[in-house]
């Protein structure tokens, strides 16, 4: 009975948020939990540096979108479900001051599912520079990660890493932070 009351309260808050112009999505995590987010965006983090200089001198920035960017393609997600597939890999990670082998979950595939069940399988390729940093002539650009940003129905800001495009960024392997599915509103 408590679960039913909680579900009704969440749906009521989601309806209220939608009525206030807030588009709500439902985010599912690997531990089985889920959270509705409003005022959401996909955030593409990237580094940019001048041609001929060291990438270490580059600046990090991000670009917000309501689309999945894969290579040169910008795919609107309204009404779709995004499934993220992972593979367990062993990587060296600093633990208590020394590098130790640690098993991490790495996103290896994306599947967009339409309302009619049609599936589109995508390789998680980094977005093209024209999408993340258009007009940056003479500048080198490297995509770093794709994050999901939004606000819970209670007003808490959430920011979770969906996938990494480089070894310089590692998304959390913790089940309560690893997004496995996002249901986007139409």
Buried (B, 14 or more C-beta within 10 A) or exposed (E): EEEEEEEEEBEEBBEEBEEEEBBBBBBBBBEEEBBBBBBBBBBBBBBBBEEEEEEEEBEEBBBEBEBBBBEEEBBEBEEBBBBBEBEEEEBEBEEEEEEEEBEBBBBEBBBBBEEEEEEEEBEBBBBBBEBBBEEBEEBBBBBBBBBBBBBBBEEEEEEBBBBBBBEEBBBEBEEEBBBBBBBBBE
